[in-house]
Amino acid sequence: MFQTNIVCAMWFSSIYEVETYELIIKRANETGEDPLMLSNRFCDEYNADMADLQCKTPSKEPRVSEHLNEIKDMITQIISNGYAYEVDGDVFYAVDKCPNYGMLSGQRLEHNRAGERVAVDSRKRHPADFALWKAAKPGEPSWDSPWGPGRPGWHIECSAMSACYLTHKFDIHGGGIDLIFPHHENEIAQSWAADHESHVSYWMHNGHVTNNNEKMSKSLGNFFTIRQITERYHPLALRHFLISAHYRSPLNYSISQLENSSDAIYYIFQTLQDCKDAVSPLLQGETEKNEKVPQINEAAKECIKKLNVEFQTKMSDDLQTPVILTGALQEALKFVNTSLKMLKKKMQKRAQLQLIQSLLEVEKEVGKVLDVLGLLSSKSYAEVLHQLKDKALNRAGLTEDEVLHLIEERTQARINKDFAKSDKMRADLATKGIALMDVGNEIIWRPCIPSEPLVAEVVHRDQRAPTVEEKQSSSSVNQKVDEIPGGREGNDLHTTT
């Protein structure tokens, strides 16, 4: 099964305390907090959101304020190697001394027009030269350095901290597509200047989550926080939504897409729970008899083979998660449901045992795939289904007692042969995302995709700019790309396998 071990992850949208000082200081003055204490609070809020989304915790979460010595040492090395110069307490990187500058982004140095939006510092030798160290200004936090008090530039902290934990060579460097230039381009340049052997094997840049095909950002007020979404949708539904498009592609946020993902997650877990419910009592009886376990049937072998081959192939081909979600995984779930129907029929004991074993093996392989995709939970199948139903009730504005009361009322209507009323009650609930299922003499309910009028209503109700408090207390859903205080957008992920 496809395996990746994340050793070090740096999410600079939440733990980059230095470069974002302008708005952090402004907000700290407004709240009376120490700037670093304020940034720590944001870090805690961010980590709470990541935990809610069931993201694995990286083994290292370095912070710039705790790595000033490593940063200053790298700047000193770059100056010593002849690739940077100091002017009035500022240190600039000399881009024209880097022969491969622009290799990642395709930006040619002679075409760089740094002064179009920002006035070029006349002290620079080249307009594209960027700051490794910025001299302190009155009223700003600063740290002592060989060049005087100041703070690190935007790019140097990534190179210094990744070198500290991963050395100058590591496997995967990730981040938002908007960070390719200038941030990642400058990272490559300064890392090379510090050590010519520096190398990243794979650069992975994710697309933006958009709203009405515009990038989500705080400045536009068109973003949704993770907490706003997980109040209404299960975290696994949000994860499913995020990997339903290729990571490099833009993904347009929509309620209908979230409804589809929520329904897909419910189908997955209901199938797995049905399998457990059907197989467990039969398996228990046979285990007590200590009978030899038969081999799985040919259909199960083919199902497992196709699932594993497709998973390995598509994940190895630049993480083609959308294909996996809609391909052999769905066929495996269909195999389970078809086999469960067969299991209800009378058959020879040997055939029954073989079918049970086949179901167990397919369920195990499906679980492996879901685990790597981040779509499994530490909770039981039944607990996840219960959580999904609670979210559906919340979206419908109903309690379970109210739904059960409506089911009783509908049952009485059917007894009275008032089928028009019965059908209307069923249709009304369906518009709210509640499906009634006739199972023998019993009526049960499950979440479903609501009708379009409700979807439109939810979109209208939800598409508002969050309050200031909401902005301060929750992370953006913009996948791995957030706009952060101070105007710099994006965050980085550094990993090694």
ZABANU-100905 format. One record per residue (C-alpha): residue number from 1; x negated, y, z negated. Coordinates in nm, 3 decimals. Last residue first. Example, Ala and Ser with C-alpha at 12.3 -4.5 7.8 and 13.67 -1.06 7.14 Angstrom:
<atoms>
> 2/-1.367/-0.106/-0.714
> 1/-1.230/-0.450/-0.780
</atoms>
This chain:
<atoms>
> 497/-0.985/1.024/-0.296
> 496/-1.079/1.384/-0.369
> 495/-0.840/1.669/-0.401
> 494/-0.826/2.046/-0.382
> 493/-0.484/2.206/-0.366
> 492/-0.464/2.577/-0.308
> 491/-0.193/2.833/-0.355
> 490/-0.019/3.085/-0.139
> 489/0.040/3.457/-0.114
> 488/-0.175/3.742/-0.234
> 487/0.027/4.058/-0.302
> 486/-0.071/4.119/-0.662
> 485/0.192/3.900/-0.821
> 484/0.243/3.571/-0.639
> 483/0.413/3.469/-0.319
> 482/0.455/3.094/-0.329
> 481/0.344/2.819/-0.093
> 480/0.340/2.458/-0.211
> 479/0.711/2.405/-0.139
> 478/0.869/2.752/-0.138
> 477/1.091/2.644/-0.427
> 476/0.965/2.944/-0.624
> 475/0.864/2.890/-0.984
> 474/1.074/2.999/-1.278
> 473/1.078/3.233/-1.573
> 472/0.970/3.572/-1.441
> 471/1.184/3.565/-1.129
> 470/1.481/3.446/-1.331
> 469/1.437/3.732/-1.578
> 468/1.413/3.983/-1.293
> 467/1.740/3.850/-1.156
> 466/1.741/3.611/-0.864
> 465/1.833/3.746/-0.518
> 464/2.159/3.599/-0.399
> 463/2.231/3.310/-0.170
> 462/2.397/3.079/-0.418
> 461/2.759/3.192/-0.385
> 460/2.753/3.221/-0.007
> 459/2.577/2.889/0.035
> 458/2.820/2.726/-0.206
> 457/3.120/2.858/-0.013
> 456/2.978/2.741/0.320
> 455/2.919/2.395/0.177
> 454/3.272/2.392/0.036
> 453/3.422/2.477/0.377
> 452/3.196/2.215/0.545
> 451/3.333/1.911/0.361
> 450/3.144/1.764/0.069
> 449/2.871/1.499/0.106
> 448/2.958/1.226/-0.142
> 447/2.925/1.158/-0.513
> 446/3.087/0.841/-0.649
> 445/3.427/0.747/-0.783
> 444/3.593/0.424/-0.889
> 443/3.940/0.286/-0.825
> 442/4.012/-0.066/-0.947
> 441/4.246/-0.330/-0.805
> 440/3.978/-0.454/-0.567
> 439/3.727/-0.172/-0.532
> 438/3.907/0.131/-0.389
> 437/3.650/0.411/-0.370
> 436/3.722/0.776/-0.446
> 435/3.464/1.022/-0.313
> 434/3.376/1.342/-0.501
> 433/3.190/1.612/-0.305
> 432/3.440/1.892/-0.361
> 431/3.609/1.845/-0.023
> 430/3.630/1.475/-0.107
> 429/3.831/1.557/-0.419
> 428/4.094/1.733/-0.212
> 427/4.104/1.445/0.038
> 426/4.171/1.186/-0.235
> 425/4.439/1.402/-0.391
> 424/4.596/1.456/-0.049
> 423/4.597/1.083/0.028
> 422/4.771/0.997/-0.297
> 421/5.025/1.278/-0.255
> 420/5.114/1.157/0.095
> 419/5.111/0.797/-0.029
> 418/5.391/0.853/-0.277
> 417/5.456/0.478/-0.302
> 416/5.540/0.521/-0.672
> 415/5.257/0.281/-0.753
> 414/5.038/0.485/-0.518
> 413/5.132/0.805/-0.701
> 412/5.054/0.635/-1.033
> 411/4.706/0.548/-0.906
> 410/4.659/0.907/-0.793
> 409/4.743/1.035/-1.141
> 408/4.506/0.784/-1.297
> 407/4.230/0.891/-1.056
> 406/4.305/1.255/-1.134
> 405/4.261/1.181/-1.506
> 404/3.932/1.005/-1.432
> 403/3.812/1.311/-1.239
> 402/3.911/1.541/-1.525
> 401/3.735/1.318/-1.776
> 400/3.425/1.323/-1.556
> 399/3.418/1.701/-1.573
> 398/3.476/1.921/-1.271
> 397/3.322/2.230/-1.110
> 396/3.237/2.032/-0.797
> 395/2.869/2.127/-0.816
> 394/2.857/2.027/-1.183
> 393/3.039/1.701/-1.109
> 392/2.783/1.623/-0.839
> 391/2.496/1.697/-1.081
> 390/2.649/1.463/-1.340
> 389/2.689/1.192/-1.074
> 388/2.321/1.223/-0.981
> 387/2.224/1.195/-1.348
> 386/2.434/0.879/-1.387
> 385/2.274/0.731/-1.076
> 384/1.930/0.811/-1.219
> 383/2.021/0.640/-1.547
> 382/2.151/0.330/-1.367
> 381/1.833/0.296/-1.160
> 380/1.630/0.312/-1.480
> 379/1.422/0.616/-1.575
> 378/1.055/0.655/-1.487
> 377/1.180/0.771/-1.150
> 376/1.106/0.672/-0.793
> 375/1.103/0.912/-0.498
> 374/0.741/1.022/-0.520
> 373/0.665/0.894/-0.170
> 372/0.414/0.648/-0.317
> 371/0.678/0.519/-0.560
> 370/0.947/0.495/-0.292
> 369/0.722/0.274/-0.081
> 368/0.637/0.048/-0.374
> 367/1.003/0.026/-0.476
> 366/1.103/-0.082/-0.125
> 365/0.842/-0.358/-0.150
> 364/0.987/-0.481/-0.482
> 363/1.345/-0.470/-0.349
> 362/1.238/-0.677/-0.048
> 361/1.077/-0.936/-0.276
> 360/1.374/-0.956/-0.512
> 359/1.625/-0.985/-0.229
> 358/1.429/-1.268/-0.068
> 357/1.408/-1.450/-0.401
> 356/1.784/-1.426/-0.441
> 355/1.838/-1.545/-0.084
> 354/1.609/-1.844/-0.139
> 353/1.788/-1.931/-0.462
> 352/2.124/-1.916/-0.286
> 351/2.000/-2.137/-0.003
> 350/1.881/-2.396/-0.254
> 349/2.211/-2.381/-0.443
> 348/2.415/-2.441/-0.129
> 347/2.645/-2.161/-0.031
> 346/2.974/-2.000/-0.129
> 345/2.989/-1.634/-0.039
> 344/2.907/-1.349/-0.275
> 343/2.536/-1.376/-0.190
> 342/2.616/-1.302/0.174
> 341/2.748/-0.959/0.076
> 340/2.433/-0.897/-0.127
> 339/2.224/-1.000/0.174
> 338/2.387/-0.733/0.390
> 337/2.326/-0.468/0.125
> 336/1.961/-0.568/0.081
> 335/1.896/-0.586/0.455
> 334/2.049/-0.239/0.494
> 333/1.806/-0.109/0.233
> 332/1.519/-0.265/0.429
> 331/1.647/-0.113/0.754
> 330/1.662/0.228/0.587
> 329/1.299/0.192/0.480
> 328/1.209/0.074/0.831
> 327/1.301/0.408/0.983
> 326/1.471/0.720/0.847
> 325/1.260/0.799/0.540
> 324/0.941/0.665/0.699
> 323/0.982/0.881/1.009
> 322/1.030/1.193/0.796
> 321/0.715/1.109/0.593
> 320/0.468/1.123/0.881
> 319/0.166/1.167/0.654
> 318/-0.101/1.266/0.908
> 317/-0.099/0.934/1.095
> 316/-0.216/0.717/0.804
> 315/0.125/0.762/0.640
> 314/0.292/0.658/0.965
> 313/0.085/0.345/1.020
> 312/0.079/0.224/0.660
> 311/0.453/0.277/0.618
> 310/0.540/0.128/0.955
> 309/0.331/-0.182/0.888
> 308/0.465/-0.222/0.535
> 307/0.832/-0.186/0.630
> 306/0.800/-0.406/0.939
> 305/0.631/-0.682/0.741
> 304/0.885/-0.661/0.460
> 303/1.181/-0.687/0.700
> 302/1.022/-0.970/0.897
> 301/0.957/-1.169/0.580
> 300/1.310/-1.096/0.458
> 299/1.461/-1.220/0.783
> 298/1.244/-1.531/0.767
> 297/1.373/-1.635/0.425
> 296/1.178/-1.601/0.102
> 295/0.994/-1.904/-0.031
> 294/1.164/-2.113/-0.298
> 293/1.113/-2.069/-0.673
> 292/1.077/-2.407/-0.846
> 291/1.351/-2.467/-1.102
> 290/1.292/-2.387/-1.468
> 289/1.660/-2.445/-1.556
> 288/1.642/-2.133/-1.776
> 287/1.501/-1.942/-1.482
> 286/1.799/-2.050/-1.270
> 285/2.049/-1.902/-1.513
> 284/1.859/-1.577/-1.551
> 283/1.824/-1.540/-1.175
> 282/2.199/-1.560/-1.124
> 281/2.264/-1.303/-1.396
> 280/1.992/-1.067/-1.263
> 279/2.064/-1.095/-0.890
> 278/2.395/-0.916/-0.851
> 277/2.339/-0.631/-1.096
> 276/1.979/-0.577/-0.983
> 275/2.076/-0.567/-0.617
> 274/2.364/-0.331/-0.688
> 273/2.121/-0.107/-0.879
> 272/1.879/-0.100/-0.586
> 271/2.159/-0.017/-0.342
> 270/2.298/0.249/-0.575
> 269/1.948/0.396/-0.608
> 268/1.895/0.430/-0.234
> 267/2.249/0.549/-0.159
> 266/2.228/0.813/-0.433
> 265/1.896/0.935/-0.294
> 264/2.044/0.966/0.056
> 263/2.350/1.151/-0.076
> 262/2.128/1.401/-0.257
> 261/1.920/1.443/0.058
> 260/2.229/1.508/0.270
> 259/2.363/1.755/0.014
> 258/2.024/1.929/0.009
> 257/2.035/1.956/0.388
> 256/2.389/2.097/0.375
> 255/2.281/2.351/0.113
> 254/2.013/2.485/0.345
> 253/1.646/2.574/0.320
> 252/1.468/2.572/0.655
> 251/1.151/2.365/0.657
> 250/0.849/2.487/0.851
> 249/0.628/2.208/0.983
> 248/0.287/2.109/0.846
> 247/0.441/1.884/0.577
> 246/0.656/1.698/0.828
> 245/1.023/1.745/0.745
> 244/1.232/1.522/0.518
> 243/0.949/1.549/0.266
> 242/1.093/1.862/0.101
> 241/1.453/1.735/0.107
> 240/1.356/1.407/-0.061
> 239/1.175/1.602/-0.333
> 238/1.483/1.820/-0.382
> 237/1.705/1.512/-0.406
> 236/1.459/1.359/-0.653
> 235/1.490/1.673/-0.868
> 234/1.869/1.614/-0.889
> 233/2.074/1.900/-0.752
> 232/2.279/2.174/-0.919
> 231/2.060/2.295/-1.206
> 230/1.770/2.157/-1.005
> 229/1.820/2.432/-0.745
> 228/1.818/2.731/-0.977
> 227/1.535/2.571/-1.171
> 226/1.316/2.541/-0.862
> 225/1.364/2.910/-0.798
> 224/1.538/3.034/-0.488
> 223/1.396/3.288/-0.245
> 222/1.546/3.562/-0.034
> 221/1.440/3.866/-0.238
> 220/1.231/3.990/0.053
> 219/0.937/4.086/-0.173
> 218/0.980/3.765/-0.371
> 217/0.917/3.554/-0.065
> 216/1.088/3.282/0.134
> 215/0.970/3.279/0.494
> 214/1.250/3.366/0.734
> 213/1.435/3.096/0.932
> 212/1.762/3.166/0.750
> 211/1.567/3.083/0.435
> 210/1.227/2.928/0.499
> 209/1.015/2.666/0.327
> 208/0.671/2.732/0.464
> 207/0.440/2.493/0.643
> 206/0.171/2.292/0.471
> 205/-0.198/2.311/0.554
> 204/-0.417/2.003/0.515
> 203/-0.792/2.038/0.574
> 202/-0.975/1.707/0.582
> 201/-1.341/1.612/0.532
> 200/-1.453/1.920/0.340
> 199/-1.826/1.992/0.357
> 198/-2.103/2.175/0.175
> 197/-2.450/2.066/0.287
> 196/-2.560/2.425/0.361
> 195/-2.517/2.508/-0.009
> 194/-2.439/2.858/-0.139
> 193/-2.396/3.008/0.208
> 192/-2.193/2.704/0.318
> 191/-1.958/2.755/0.022
> 190/-1.933/3.127/0.112
> 189/-1.839/3.061/0.475
> 188/-1.599/2.772/0.410
> 187/-1.417/2.971/0.142
> 186/-1.398/3.269/0.378
> 185/-1.219/3.065/0.640
> 184/-0.995/2.925/0.369
> 183/-0.886/3.270/0.256
> 182/-0.884/3.471/0.581
> 181/-0.729/3.295/0.752
> 180/-0.609/2.940/0.686
> 179/-0.420/3.066/0.382
> 178/-0.093/3.134/0.568
> 177/-0.059/2.761/0.639
> 176/-0.028/2.699/0.267
> 175/-0.290/2.495/0.089
> 174/-0.488/2.176/0.095
> 173/-0.849/2.065/0.076
> 172/-0.912/1.692/0.104
> 171/-1.228/1.483/0.090
> 170/-1.502/1.647/-0.110
> 169/-1.854/1.777/-0.063
> 168/-1.992/2.078/-0.252
> 167/-1.942/1.900/-0.584
> 166/-1.590/1.793/-0.693
> 165/-1.557/1.954/-1.036
> 164/-1.795/2.250/-1.028
> 163/-1.800/2.273/-0.649
> 162/-1.419/2.305/-0.652
> 161/-1.446/2.572/-0.921
> 160/-1.706/2.781/-0.740
> 159/-1.551/2.760/-0.393
> 158/-1.203/2.846/-0.517
> 157/-1.328/3.132/-0.739
> 156/-1.514/3.293/-0.449
> 155/-1.208/3.372/-0.238
> 154/-1.020/3.652/-0.414
> 153/-1.312/3.852/-0.547
> 152/-1.443/3.798/-0.898
> 151/-1.417/4.066/-1.168
> 150/-1.616/4.367/-1.281
> 149/-1.883/4.487/-1.522
> 148/-2.229/4.542/-1.372
> 147/-2.417/4.370/-1.091
> 146/-2.579/4.104/-1.312
> 145/-2.231/4.041/-1.458
> 144/-2.015/4.145/-1.752
> 143/-1.642/4.077/-1.726
> 142/-1.355/4.311/-1.651
> 141/-0.991/4.378/-1.731
> 140/-0.873/4.703/-1.570
> 139/-0.813/5.039/-1.738
> 138/-1.083/5.221/-1.545
> 137/-1.210/5.024/-1.242
> 136/-1.454/4.736/-1.262
> 135/-1.680/4.650/-0.969
> 134/-1.552/4.374/-0.744
> 133/-1.750/4.055/-0.688
> 132/-1.748/3.826/-0.384
> 131/-1.589/4.095/-0.171
> 130/-1.538/4.046/0.202
> 129/-1.733/4.149/0.511
> 128/-1.491/4.175/0.806
> 127/-1.563/4.544/0.875
> 126/-1.939/4.471/0.897
> 125/-2.217/4.636/0.695
> 124/-1.963/4.738/0.432
> 123/-2.014/5.071/0.254
> 122/-1.757/5.236/0.479
> 121/-1.482/5.029/0.317
> 120/-1.234/4.965/0.597
> 119/-0.887/5.112/0.546
> 118/-0.631/4.833/0.527
> 117/-0.367/4.749/0.788
> 116/-0.564/4.777/1.112
> 115/-0.903/4.808/0.947
> 114/-1.002/4.442/0.948
> 113/-0.987/4.408/1.324
> 112/-1.168/4.080/1.379
> 111/-1.214/4.020/1.750
> 110/-1.594/4.016/1.733
> 109/-1.576/3.764/1.451
> 108/-1.371/3.517/1.651
> 107/-1.069/3.377/1.470
> 106/-1.028/3.009/1.562
> 105/-0.893/2.943/1.216
> 104/-1.130/2.670/1.101
> 103/-1.446/2.761/1.295
> 102/-1.404/3.136/1.237
> 101/-1.751/3.189/1.092
> 100/-1.978/2.923/1.237
> 99/-2.301/3.124/1.253
> 98/-2.257/3.284/0.907
> 97/-2.490/3.586/0.900
> 96/-2.228/3.809/1.064
> 95/-2.000/3.744/0.766
> 94/-2.221/3.928/0.516
> 93/-2.048/3.858/0.183
> 92/-2.004/4.168/-0.029
> 91/-2.100/4.232/-0.392
> 90/-1.963/4.542/-0.565
> 89/-2.156/4.714/-0.845
> 88/-2.252/5.015/-0.632
> 87/-2.340/4.802/-0.328
> 86/-2.471/4.446/-0.357
> 85/-2.550/4.221/-0.063
> 84/-2.457/3.870/0.048
> 83/-2.588/3.596/0.277
> 82/-2.961/3.609/0.197
> 81/-3.001/3.281/0.010
> 80/-3.061/3.472/-0.315
> 79/-2.735/3.662/-0.263
> 78/-2.547/3.334/-0.214
> 77/-2.715/3.184/-0.521
> 76/-2.622/3.483/-0.737
> 75/-2.263/3.459/-0.616
> 74/-2.260/3.090/-0.709
> 73/-2.396/3.162/-1.057
> 72/-2.139/3.438/-1.109
> 71/-1.855/3.198/-1.025
> 70/-1.991/2.920/-1.245
> 69/-2.027/3.166/-1.535
> 68/-1.677/3.306/-1.483
> 67/-1.517/2.963/-1.510
> 66/-1.267/2.996/-1.796
> 65/-1.100/3.311/-1.660
> 64/-1.069/3.138/-1.322
> 63/-0.862/2.854/-1.456
> 62/-0.928/2.488/-1.384
> 61/-0.641/2.237/-1.383
> 60/-0.818/1.901/-1.397
> 59/-0.675/1.547/-1.419
> 58/-0.382/1.651/-1.206
> 57/-0.034/1.593/-1.354
> 56/0.190/1.389/-1.126
> 55/0.491/1.580/-0.999
> 54/0.820/1.460/-1.150
> 53/1.010/1.765/-1.021
> 52/1.093/1.855/-1.381
> 51/0.723/1.817/-1.464
> 50/0.636/2.062/-1.187
> 49/0.890/2.309/-1.322
> 48/0.747/2.279/-1.674
> 47/0.398/2.326/-1.530
> 46/0.507/2.652/-1.370
> 45/0.662/2.779/-1.693
> 44/0.345/2.693/-1.885
> 43/0.129/2.868/-1.628
> 42/0.355/3.175/-1.640
> 41/0.311/3.185/-2.016
> 40/-0.064/3.154/-1.978
> 39/-0.056/3.451/-1.738
> 38/0.116/3.656/-2.006
> 37/-0.137/3.549/-2.268
> 36/-0.409/3.653/-2.024
> 35/-0.254/3.998/-1.984
> 34/-0.193/4.049/-2.361
> 33/0.176/4.113/-2.406
> 32/0.357/4.441/-2.477
> 31/0.636/4.352/-2.235
> 30/0.603/4.653/-2.004
> 29/0.226/4.676/-2.048
> 28/0.197/4.305/-1.971
> 27/0.411/4.355/-1.659
> 26/0.180/4.624/-1.525
> 25/-0.130/4.429/-1.627
> 24/0.002/4.116/-1.453
> 23/0.106/4.324/-1.153
> 22/-0.244/4.456/-1.094
> 21/-0.438/4.157/-1.235
> 20/-0.341/3.909/-0.967
> 19/-0.703/3.850/-0.871
> 18/-0.795/3.742/-1.224
> 17/-0.526/3.507/-1.355
> 16/-0.525/3.244/-1.082
> 15/-0.340/2.974/-1.273
> 14/0.009/2.990/-1.124
> 13/-0.026/3.066/-0.755
> 12/-0.375/2.923/-0.774
> 11/-0.264/2.563/-0.799
> 10/-0.600/2.390/-0.830
> 9/-0.584/2.011/-0.823
> 8/-0.867/1.780/-0.920
> 7/-0.878/1.403/-0.920
> 6/-0.580/1.318/-0.703
> 5/-0.603/0.946/-0.623
> 4/-0.450/0.844/-0.292
> 3/-0.309/0.497/-0.213
> 2/-0.112/0.355/0.081
> 1/0.000/0.000/0.000
</atoms>
